[in-house]
Amino acid sequence: MPSRQPPARPYVSPTAKGVLLKILSTLAFAVMVVLIKLVSDRVPPGEVLFARAFFGTLPVLVMLLLAGELPKALRTSQPMGHVRRAVVGTISMFCWFASLTYLPLPDATAINYAGPLFGVLFAAMLLGETVRIYRWSAVAVGFLGVLIVLSGQLTGDLASGGADRLMGGLLALASAVFAALAMVTVRSLTATETTGAIVFYFSTSASVLALLSLPFGWVMPLPMDALALVIAGLCGGVGQVLMTQAYRYAEASAIAPFDYVNMIWIVIASYAVFGDVPTATVLIGSAIVIASSIFVVLRERRLGIERRRDAAAPGGQT
């Protein structure tokens, strides 16, 4: 009798794998944010930041260990570059977690999506990248969307919660600014550093920097709050690992637009857990910011293809 061959596995393209991993990473990050929002009115942002960074390091170490990349992945030739990345990244996370104390999740998330738009601005200012009219136009439209979302935080009496919403909006915007600065520092680090080194040194440095907030009111969390913080940190680390693996399978420009799937999880979780329904202002502003950010990503991809084609052409630069 002829031997029975096992059924062939369906082919899954590397890009499809990358997209799936990216979507799973957004889900992990959404769970992290929901857990942090649950404890945000009882645990100070600095303490939340420490838990996120410290416990988030563990999945990263496991990934590097299983990949056989320890300790070589942690070698660095730019220690001060890691310090700069840690400082701006830690400030961004601190402002982000603090904003969750004042704002519903969809509002804070929508404002935080301005990060890639600021990234274009800082890339032109700090890295000397050429930014032409198409991307500048997309950035201008995106900032209009941010202003629409922020306008929703300016309604109401400042004495009856309006001041808190304004503070939350400004913190979320500050988080986006420092996240964009972190993106710029990461782009300079990738020239010589491994992904493992960038992620590991950021997590460990953020843990140390978070300890600076210890004298300013850390509390002994309730058992369930402590559990939520540990799980939030682990989810953040798992999300980082999934995102890192996603970039191994597909180009950044192909999977970056799927960052915004996170808003779907946030809206669902915000309604299911907190009973928050995003306002029309937030939805409209979010749609504008997301659309303009995706345009920037796709434009970057097209320019990258053109640069590689020009370099490969006869007489092109290598």
Buried (B, 14 or more C-beta within 10 A) or exposed (E): EEEEEEEEEEEEEEBEBBBBBBBBBBBBBBBBBBBBBBBBEEBBBBBBBBBBBBBBBBBBBEBBEEEEBBEEBBEBEBEEBBEBBBBBBBBBBBBBBBBBBBBBBBBBBBBBBBBBBBBBBBBBEEEEBEBEEEBBBBBEBBBEBBEBBBEBBEEBEEEEEBEBBBBBBBBBBBBBBBBBBBBBBBBBBEEEBBBBBBBBBBBBBBBEBBBEBEEEEBEEBEEEBBEBBBBBBBBBBBBBBBBBBBBEBBBBBBBBBBBBBBBEBBBEBBBEEBEBEBBEBBBBBBBBBBBBBBBBBBBBBEBEEEEEEEEEEEEEEE
